[in-house]
Amino acid sequence: MAGVRSARHSSHRRRSREFDDRRRGPQRSIGSVRRLVGSRNAQIVAGALLVALSLVGFAFFLGAGESPPEHRLVWIAEKTTRAPGGIPVQIRDRIQDLASTGVGAVVVYGVGSRSAHVASMDLSVTRGGAPESDSTLRKAAISKRLDTVEEAVAKASVGESGFSLFAALQSAADESARGDGRLEVWLSTTVLTASTDPLKVSQLTVADPKAATESLLASPLGKLDLSRVDLHTVLLAPVGEGQEALNPASEEWRKAFVENLMVGLHAHVAPPLHGTSTEPAWVHSSEAPRVIPLPDPTPRLPTDPPERDPFPEVRIDTVAFFPNTARLRDPAAALGAMKRIVDAFMRGGRTGVVKVTGYCAAVGDQAGARRLSSQRAEVIAELLEGVPRTAMKIQGLGYDELADPQSPPISAAQRVVVVRYSPSD
């Protein structure tokens, strides 16, 4: 009997397990489905998160949503008795443009015989903690700050005598070394003011701009590093008692000199701009003598009858040519000046000789000076209409001989083409 009961009990337990298994089977299926659905949802969510993170990373790569980078502008102002006081309009306009971006700063130096840091100015304008959106209010705020900068420049002590272009450009080099990336520099200067070493403009202006540049680059100034500088120059009109206005020859010399020098220092150079202000110089300025304009390149025609000058001599200043070339600025004017020589040759019965001799100041390479003076002599000889080449003696002496023995070898008086007529060689 006990065995029968045990067998029945085992059979009952087996049927119970089968019933439980049949009952739990659908539940297991439902759980499996739920787990599968949950897994797919998780995959979808994970995929969406991955896409979102990718988009955020891409946006970060492109810089989306970032504030624009800080931009520094450096203004270096010549502060001598020949430089007009005040901020040149071109620099004011540029600062206002930069302020419209909402970020940036201006650093200001005044320069006489030495350089002085005089001001730093933030270009952000806010109201209620947010950038000012009203352009009129923003411009007014920046203008007020610029007025304060002008006052700071006026108060700055920059030495008593002369202007050092070396000190001005040293400030640019120092500011460039303080930051990363490129630096925007604005230099307002007369350029032709007297200067302390290593720049002595009173000696350099007798040379072509290229030769003047080469002299400076051989000095300590040539060691400055402006390779990360974007330079903008405002050439100021010299002011002060007894100061003459600069003629076109002087203006072109300044432009060529600045461009050649800054390229030699590896700066990126924008075309120089010209300031037109005639305001008085800053107070407490470094003393500078008046700027003497370069000779007028236009040859002067005689007013007296040529009969009183049977053996005339005409001198064509080197500034009648474009710098470092044999190309005339005003061929018609030079042709008119040669009429005196042609008339004398005709009156002499078409006999005698016309000597056309080119000279240079004692600056730069001697062979190059001979070559350039010869080329210029040839150009002038072409203007002697009616005088045969057999009656001409054309040569370029460079600075082997002096055109004017009474003047220094580097004097502008040596930079001429001299044309003479004489009845015999």
C-alpha positions as CSV (number, residue, x, y, z in Angstrom):
1,M,0.0,0.0,0.0
2,A,2.8,2.4,0.8
3,G,4.3,1.8,-2.6
4,V,0.9,2.5,-4.3
5,R,0.5,5.8,-2.4
6,S,4.1,6.8,-3.2
7,A,3.5,6.2,-6.9
8,R,0.3,8.2,-6.8
9,H,2.0,11.1,-5.1
10,S,4.8,11.2,-7.6
11,S,2.3,11.1,-10.5
12,H,0.4,14.0,-8.8
13,R,3.6,16.1,-8.5
14,R,4.4,15.5,-12.2
15,R,1.0,16.6,-13.3
16,S,1.3,19.7,-11.1
17,R,4.6,20.6,-12.6
18,E,3.2,20.2,-16.1
19,F,0.3,22.4,-15.2
20,D,2.6,25.0,-13.7
21,D,4.8,24.9,-16.8
22,R,1.8,25.3,-19.1
23,R,0.7,28.2,-17.0
24,R,4.1,29.9,-16.8
25,G,4.8,29.4,-20.4
26,P,2.8,32.4,-21.7
27,Q,4.2,34.5,-18.8
28,R,7.7,33.6,-19.9
29,S,6.8,34.6,-23.5
30,I,5.3,37.9,-22.3
31,G,8.5,38.5,-20.3
32,S,10.6,37.7,-23.3
33,V,8.6,40.0,-25.4
34,R,8.9,42.8,-22.8
35,R,12.6,42.2,-22.6
36,L,13.0,42.4,-26.4
37,V,10.9,45.5,-26.6
38,G,12.9,47.1,-23.8
39,S,16.1,46.2,-25.6
40,R,15.0,47.8,-28.8
41,N,13.8,50.9,-27.0
42,A,17.2,51.1,-25.3
43,Q,18.9,50.8,-28.7
44,I,16.7,53.5,-30.2
45,V,17.4,55.8,-27.2
46,A,21.1,55.1,-27.4
47,G,21.1,55.7,-31.1
48,A,19.4,59.0,-30.6
49,L,21.9,60.0,-27.9
50,L,24.7,59.1,-30.2
51,V,23.3,61.3,-33.0
52,A,22.8,64.2,-30.6
53,L,26.3,63.9,-29.2
54,S,27.7,63.7,-32.7
55,L,25.8,66.9,-33.7
56,V,27.1,68.7,-30.5
57,G,30.6,67.6,-31.3
58,F,30.3,68.7,-34.9
59,A,28.9,72.1,-33.8
60,F,31.7,72.4,-31.3
61,F,34.2,71.6,-34.1
62,L,32.7,74.4,-36.2
63,G,32.7,76.8,-33.3
64,A,28.9,77.1,-33.3
65,G,27.6,78.9,-30.3
66,E,31.0,80.2,-29.2
67,S,31.7,83.9,-28.6
68,P,33.9,85.5,-31.3
69,P,37.6,85.6,-30.4
70,E,39.0,88.6,-28.6
71,H,40.6,91.1,-31.1
72,R,43.4,93.5,-30.1
73,L,44.1,96.7,-32.0
74,V,47.3,98.6,-31.2
75,W,47.5,102.3,-32.0
76,I,50.9,103.9,-32.0
77,A,50.8,107.7,-32.2
78,E,53.7,109.9,-33.1
79,K,53.7,112.7,-30.5
80,T,56.0,115.4,-31.7
81,T,55.6,119.1,-32.4
82,R,55.1,118.3,-36.1
83,A,52.4,115.7,-35.7
84,P,48.7,116.9,-35.4
85,G,47.1,116.1,-32.1
86,G,44.0,113.9,-31.9
87,I,43.0,110.5,-33.1
88,P,43.0,110.3,-37.0
89,V,39.5,109.7,-38.4
90,Q,40.6,106.5,-40.1
91,I,41.6,105.0,-36.7
92,R,38.4,106.3,-35.0
93,D,36.3,104.6,-37.7
94,R,38.2,101.3,-37.5
95,I,37.7,101.2,-33.7
96,Q,34.0,101.9,-34.0
97,D,33.8,99.0,-36.6
98,L,35.6,96.7,-34.2
99,A,33.4,97.7,-31.3
100,S,30.3,96.7,-33.3
101,T,31.4,93.0,-32.9
102,G,31.0,93.4,-29.1
103,V,34.4,92.1,-28.2
104,G,38.0,93.5,-28.4
105,A,40.4,95.9,-26.9
106,V,42.6,98.8,-27.9
107,V,46.1,99.4,-26.6
108,V,47.7,102.9,-27.2
109,Y,51.3,104.1,-27.2
110,G,52.6,107.6,-27.6
111,V,56.0,108.0,-29.2
112,G,58.5,110.8,-29.3
113,S,62.2,110.2,-28.6
114,R,60.9,107.2,-26.6
115,S,57.7,105.1,-26.4
116,A,55.2,105.2,-23.6
117,H,52.2,102.9,-23.0
118,V,49.4,105.4,-22.3
119,A,46.0,103.6,-22.3
120,S,44.1,100.4,-22.7
121,M,40.5,100.4,-23.7
122,D,37.8,97.7,-23.7
123,L,35.5,97.7,-26.7
124,S,32.5,95.8,-25.1
125,V,29.5,98.0,-24.4
126,T,26.7,96.5,-22.2
127,R,23.5,97.5,-20.6
128,G,21.8,95.5,-17.9
129,G,24.5,92.8,-18.2
130,A,23.7,92.3,-21.9
131,P,25.5,93.7,-25.0
132,E,24.2,97.0,-26.1
133,S,22.0,96.5,-29.2
134,D,21.4,100.2,-30.0
135,S,24.2,101.2,-32.4
136,T,23.8,104.9,-31.6
137,L,24.2,104.4,-27.9
138,R,27.1,102.0,-28.5
139,K,28.9,104.5,-30.8
140,A,28.4,107.3,-28.2
141,A,29.9,105.1,-25.5
142,I,33.0,104.3,-27.6
143,S,33.4,107.9,-28.6
144,K,33.5,109.0,-25.0
145,R,36.1,106.4,-24.2
146,L,38.2,107.6,-27.2
147,D,38.0,111.1,-25.8
148,T,39.5,109.8,-22.6
149,V,42.3,108.1,-24.7
150,E,43.1,111.4,-26.4
151,E,43.5,113.0,-23.0
152,A,45.8,110.2,-21.9
153,V,48.0,110.7,-25.0
154,A,48.2,114.4,-24.4
155,K,49.4,113.8,-20.8
156,A,52.0,111.2,-21.7
157,S,55.7,111.9,-21.4
158,V,57.6,110.8,-24.5
159,G,60.9,112.6,-24.3
160,E,61.9,116.1,-25.2
161,S,63.6,115.9,-28.6
162,G,63.1,113.9,-31.8
163,F,61.0,110.9,-33.0
164,S,62.2,107.3,-32.8
165,L,60.7,105.1,-35.4
166,F,62.7,102.3,-33.8
167,A,60.9,102.9,-30.5
168,A,57.5,102.9,-32.3
169,L,58.1,99.6,-34.1
170,Q,59.6,98.1,-31.0
171,S,56.2,98.6,-29.2
172,A,54.5,96.8,-32.1
173,A,56.9,93.9,-31.8
174,D,56.5,93.7,-28.1
175,E,52.7,93.6,-28.3
176,S,52.8,91.0,-31.0
177,A,55.0,88.8,-28.8
178,R,52.4,89.0,-25.9
179,G,49.6,87.2,-27.7
180,D,48.9,84.4,-30.2
181,G,47.8,84.9,-33.8
182,R,48.1,88.1,-35.8
183,L,48.0,91.6,-34.4
184,E,46.4,94.7,-36.0
185,V,48.6,97.7,-35.6
186,W,47.9,101.3,-36.7
187,L,50.8,103.8,-36.8
188,S,50.1,107.5,-37.2
189,T,53.3,109.4,-38.1
190,T,54.7,112.1,-40.3
191,V,57.7,109.8,-41.0
192,L,59.8,112.7,-42.2
193,T,60.3,114.2,-38.7
194,A,63.8,114.4,-37.2
195,S,64.7,111.2,-35.4
196,T,66.9,109.7,-32.8
197,D,69.2,106.8,-33.7
198,P,68.9,104.4,-35.5
199,L,66.7,106.5,-37.8
200,K,68.0,109.9,-38.9
201,V,65.6,110.9,-41.6
202,S,67.4,114.1,-42.4
203,Q,70.2,111.9,-43.8
204,L,68.0,109.2,-45.3
205,T,65.7,111.3,-47.4
206,V,68.5,112.2,-49.8
207,A,68.4,108.6,-50.9
208,D,65.8,106.7,-52.8
209,P,63.3,105.0,-50.4
210,K,64.7,101.6,-51.2
211,A,68.2,102.7,-50.3
212,A,66.9,104.3,-47.1
213,T,65.2,101.1,-46.2
214,E,68.3,99.0,-46.8
215,S,70.3,101.3,-44.5
216,L,67.7,100.9,-41.7
217,L,67.4,97.1,-42.1
218,A,71.2,96.9,-41.5
219,S,70.7,98.7,-38.1
220,P,69.2,97.2,-34.9
221,L,65.8,98.1,-36.3
222,G,66.2,95.3,-38.8
223,K,66.2,92.8,-36.0
224,L,62.6,93.5,-35.0
225,D,60.1,90.7,-35.6
226,L,56.8,92.0,-37.1
227,S,56.0,88.8,-38.9
228,R,52.6,88.5,-37.1
229,V,51.7,92.2,-37.5
230,D,49.1,93.5,-39.9
231,L,50.3,97.1,-40.2
232,H,48.1,100.1,-41.2
233,T,49.8,103.5,-41.5
234,V,48.3,106.9,-41.5
235,L,50.7,109.4,-42.9
236,L,50.1,112.7,-41.1
237,A,50.4,116.2,-42.6
238,P,53.2,118.0,-40.7
239,V,52.0,121.0,-38.7
240,G,53.6,123.8,-36.7
241,E,55.1,127.2,-37.2
242,G,57.0,127.7,-40.5
243,Q,56.0,124.2,-41.8
244,E,55.5,123.9,-45.5
245,A,53.0,121.6,-47.1
246,L,54.4,118.4,-48.5
247,N,54.6,118.2,-52.3
248,P,53.7,115.0,-54.3
249,A,57.4,114.0,-54.3
250,S,57.5,114.0,-50.5
251,E,54.2,112.1,-50.3
252,E,55.4,109.4,-52.7
253,W,58.7,109.1,-50.8
254,R,56.9,108.5,-47.5
255,K,54.6,105.9,-49.0
256,A,57.4,104.0,-50.7
257,F,59.6,104.2,-47.7
258,V,57.0,102.8,-45.3
259,E,56.0,100.0,-47.6
260,N,59.6,98.9,-48.3
261,L,60.6,99.1,-44.6
262,M,57.6,97.1,-43.3
263,V,57.9,94.4,-45.9
264,G,61.6,94.2,-45.0
265,L,60.5,93.6,-41.4
266,H,58.1,90.8,-42.6
267,A,54.9,92.7,-41.6
268,H,51.8,92.4,-43.7
269,V,51.3,96.0,-45.0
270,A,48.1,97.7,-46.0
271,P,48.4,100.7,-48.4
272,P,49.3,103.8,-46.4
273,L,46.5,106.3,-45.8
274,H,46.9,110.0,-45.6
275,G,45.7,112.1,-42.7
276,T,44.4,115.6,-43.5
277,S,44.1,117.1,-40.1
278,T,45.9,120.4,-39.4
279,E,45.1,120.5,-35.7
280,P,47.9,121.8,-33.4
281,A,50.3,119.3,-32.1
282,W,49.7,117.5,-28.8
283,V,50.7,119.4,-25.7
284,H,54.0,118.2,-24.0
285,S,55.2,116.9,-27.4
286,S,58.8,115.9,-28.3
287,E,60.4,118.8,-30.1
288,A,61.1,118.2,-33.8
289,P,62.4,120.6,-36.5
290,R,60.2,121.5,-39.4
291,V,60.0,118.9,-42.2
292,I,61.7,120.1,-45.4
293,P,59.9,118.9,-48.5
294,L,61.9,117.0,-51.1
295,P,62.7,119.0,-54.3
296,D,59.9,119.6,-56.7
297,P,60.2,117.0,-59.5
298,T,58.9,119.4,-62.1
299,P,61.7,120.9,-64.1
300,R,61.6,124.7,-64.2
301,L,61.4,126.4,-67.6
302,P,63.4,129.6,-67.9
303,T,61.7,132.9,-68.2
304,D,64.7,134.8,-69.6
305,P,65.5,134.7,-73.3
306,P,67.9,131.9,-74.2
307,E,70.2,134.3,-76.1
308,R,71.7,135.4,-72.7
309,D,72.7,131.8,-72.1
310,P,74.5,130.5,-75.2
311,F,75.9,127.4,-73.4
312,P,73.0,126.3,-71.2
313,E,73.0,123.7,-68.5
314,V,69.8,122.0,-67.3
315,R,69.6,119.7,-64.3
316,I,66.8,117.2,-63.9
317,D,66.4,116.2,-60.2
318,T,66.2,112.5,-59.5
319,V,62.8,113.0,-57.9
320,A,61.6,113.7,-61.5
321,F,61.7,109.9,-61.8
322,F,59.7,107.3,-60.0
323,P,61.8,105.9,-57.1
324,N,64.6,103.6,-58.1
325,T,63.5,103.6,-61.7
326,A,64.3,105.4,-65.0
327,R,60.6,106.2,-65.6
328,L,59.7,109.9,-65.6
329,R,56.8,111.2,-63.6
330,D,56.1,114.0,-66.1
331,P,57.7,113.4,-69.5
332,A,56.1,116.5,-71.0
333,A,57.7,118.8,-68.3
334,A,61.1,117.2,-68.9
335,L,60.7,117.6,-72.7
336,G,60.0,121.3,-72.2
337,A,63.1,121.7,-70.1
338,M,65.2,120.1,-72.9
339,K,64.1,122.7,-75.4
340,R,66.7,125.1,-74.0
341,I,69.5,122.6,-75.0
342,V,68.0,121.9,-78.4
343,D,67.6,125.6,-79.2
344,A,71.3,126.3,-78.2
345,F,72.4,123.4,-80.4
346,M,70.5,124.8,-83.4
347,R,71.9,128.3,-82.8
348,G,75.4,126.9,-82.7
349,G,74.9,125.7,-86.3
350,R,74.2,122.1,-85.3
351,T,77.8,121.7,-84.2
352,G,79.3,121.1,-80.8
353,V,78.3,118.4,-78.3
354,V,75.5,117.8,-75.9
355,K,76.7,116.0,-72.7
356,V,74.1,114.0,-70.8
357,T,75.5,112.8,-67.5
358,G,73.7,110.9,-64.7
359,Y,74.7,111.1,-61.1
360,C,73.6,109.5,-57.8
361,A,74.1,110.3,-54.1
362,A,76.7,108.1,-52.3
363,V,74.2,105.6,-50.9
364,G,73.9,101.9,-51.7
365,D,75.7,99.7,-54.2
366,Q,78.2,101.6,-56.4
367,A,77.6,99.4,-59.5
368,G,73.9,99.8,-59.1
369,A,74.3,103.5,-58.9
370,R,76.2,103.6,-62.1
371,R,73.6,101.5,-63.9
372,L,70.6,103.5,-62.7
373,S,72.3,106.9,-63.5
374,S,73.1,105.6,-67.0
375,Q,69.6,104.5,-67.6
376,R,68.2,107.9,-66.5
377,A,70.7,109.7,-68.7
378,E,69.5,107.6,-71.7
379,V,65.9,108.5,-71.0
380,I,66.7,112.2,-70.9
381,A,68.8,111.9,-74.1
382,E,65.7,110.6,-75.9
383,L,64.0,113.9,-75.2
384,L,66.6,115.9,-77.2
385,E,64.6,116.0,-80.4
386,G,66.6,117.3,-83.3
387,V,70.0,116.5,-81.7
388,P,71.6,113.5,-83.5
389,R,73.1,110.8,-81.3
390,T,76.5,111.4,-82.9
391,A,76.4,114.9,-81.3
392,M,75.7,113.4,-77.8
393,K,77.9,112.1,-75.1
394,I,75.8,110.0,-72.7
395,Q,77.2,108.5,-69.5
396,G,76.2,107.4,-66.0
397,L,78.7,108.1,-63.3
398,G,76.7,107.0,-60.3
399,Y,78.6,108.6,-57.4
400,D,82.1,108.1,-58.8
401,E,82.1,111.9,-59.3
402,L,80.0,114.6,-57.7
403,A,77.5,116.6,-59.6
404,D,77.9,119.4,-57.0
405,P,81.4,119.4,-55.4
406,Q,80.2,122.0,-52.9
407,S,77.6,119.7,-51.3
408,P,78.0,116.5,-49.3
409,P,78.2,113.2,-51.3
410,I,74.8,112.1,-49.9
411,S,73.2,115.4,-50.6
412,A,70.1,115.6,-52.9
413,A,72.2,118.0,-55.0
414,Q,74.1,114.9,-56.3
415,R,71.0,113.1,-57.4
416,V,70.6,114.7,-60.9
417,V,70.9,114.2,-64.6
418,V,72.9,117.1,-65.9
419,V,72.5,118.2,-69.6
420,R,75.1,120.7,-71.1
421,Y,75.7,122.1,-74.5
422,S,79.1,123.3,-75.5
423,P,80.5,124.2,-78.9
424,S,83.3,121.6,-78.5
425,D,83.9,118.4,-76.6
